[in-house]
Amino acid sequence: MNKITNRQAICDTLMEAAKTDKDIVVLCSDSRGSASLAPFFKQYPKQCVEVGIAEQNLVTIAAGLASCGKKSFAVSPASFLSTRSYEQAKVDVAYSGNNVTLVGISGGISYGALGMTHHSCQDVAAFTALPGMRVYMPSDRFQTAVLIKTLLEDDKPAYIRVSRSATEDVYDDSTDFSLDKAQVIKEGQDVLIIACGEMVPNALQAAGKLEADGIRASVIDMYCLKPFDEKTLLEYADRVRLVVTVEEHSPYGGLGSLTALTLARHNPKHVLQIALPDGHIVTGTNKEVFAFYGMDADGIAKQIKRAVKEV
C-alpha cells in the first residue's frame, strides 16, 4: 500500500528542481502544511510567498511574479482555488498567458466530513472553460512527479488537481510519459473504461474483476482533461460496445461530458457515466463515499456488468 501522496510528490519534485532553478517560486494561502510544502518553505525561504487565507491575492501575485520571469506554483485547496479566485485565474493567468501552475490540493471529496463547502466537484468544468488554461488530474505519485517536471520546462498556464490521500501506485519510475497524451494501462475488446485522478486505480481494479467474469476491458488514464486526447479515445472506443467514464466530479462539465461530446461528434457510442451526484453528497471518508455511490472497484464493476447486458 503506497503511503506517498501526490502533493508530497509535488514538493519533492520542486525541491529537487529548485536546487538549480532559482526562478521557481511557490505560493501558498495558509496551506503549506496541508500541501506538504513546509519542507520547501524551510529550505528555500527566498523562493516562497505566504499570502494567508487570501486566494485571490495568491493567484494575482503568482501571475505578477510569472510576468517577471518566475515559474509560479500557486497552491491552495481546490475548493477555494477554483471558485474564490476564479476571476484572477481567468484574467491574470489564462487570458494573460502567464507561466502559473495552479495546484488544487485536497481535490474532489478529499475533505470528507468537512462537507460540501470544502468539496471541489466542479473545478474541471470551471477551468476547462477558460481559453488558454490546461487541466490535469494525475493518478499517482509517479505520474504527478513527471507531470511537474514536464511543466517546469514550458511557460504556459495549467491547473492540476490532486487528492489529499495517497492513491495506489499505477505506474513506476520507468513509465513512459508524453504531455497531453492519455495513458493506456490495460487493453480489452469489450468495454473501454476511461478514468482520471484517484479513480484510475479503482477503474483498473474493476477491470480485473470484470475479466474474471469474461468481460475484457481497456483502461485509459485520461489525466489530461484539457487538451483532451481525442485521438486515443476514438481509437480505443472504436473497438468496443460500451464506453464508461469514472470521475470524482459533478456529472456536468467533466470527464464524462468531454467524452460524450467527442464521441457524439465522431463516433456515437453508448456511454455510461459514473460520477458524483448533482446534489448534496453524503458525509464520510472518501473511500466510504466512493463505495456509497458505486465508485469503488466493486461498484464500478457491478454497474458495468449491468450496462453490458443492456447494450
Phi, psi and omega in degrees: 000119179290138179242004180265119182281163177294327178293326175293322178297324177296313180300313182299319182292317180292323179296320179294316182292326183290348177299327183239349182244099183277001176274350178288128178230130179251129180240138180228156178246071184059037188229014184296326179290307181292340178270000183062028183255006179304320178299324179294315179299323181288319185278329183233064184298335180276357179243027182228151174222125175251116185260353186079191182282080184206075187297327178295317176296321180307309185288319180293318178295319178300318179293321178297317177296320179296324179293344177260011175101003179275158175257097189270133173240107182261115190242127183198158175308132186303327182298325181267324180297325184272354181235302184296326183250025185296319181296320179294321177296323181291306189277310188280335182253295187293304182297326183274350178065032182279149183282073179238129172256112177274123182247110178268107181271163179052047183288169179063232182254028184304326185282355171054251188294344178291342169084194191300329181295336182253356176282150174235085184252006180233006187293323179296315179300319182292311187281329177292341180282350184270121175301131178091354180259126173268150184228126182229143176225084183292153185269314184228182185295324182291314179294322178298315181298314182289330175296315179297316178301319181291318180293333177294343183268353178238184186227034182251154179294151177204152172239130178239131174249130177232155180278166177279322183268163177284139178256157177299143178295132174255326185241188173214186184296339185265002184293133175289143181217129175233126182301134177070019174237122180299153182252123178272116186250352175202144181240138178207172187246357185256316186223145173246120177254124178245126182222168177212156177061222184294345181280346183297310177301322178296318179296319180294318177294322178297322178299323177295320178293321179294322181299325178295338178258012176084012178255116184266120185242137167274149177232125178244131174268100180268065181294334182266096182276337171203120359294140184274130184280081181294324184300311180294318178303309184294323179299314184275332177293330182295342185267350191236168178269331187227134175249131182237133175246140181230120185211145175269072189199165171302154177290355182251126171082008181251213183300316180298316180295316180296320180293312181297321179296316180296315181293323179298326180285323192241324186201081184306130180222161171287125182242127172257117180260124175248114186209175174290154182286158175273078184171189179291137185261140181299154181273140178162179174292164181300321180293322178294319180291319178301316180296320182298320183263012178070034182251004171273179185301315181297315181294320178296313181298318181297316180294323180291318179299322178292319182291324180301323180292337185265347183278000000 
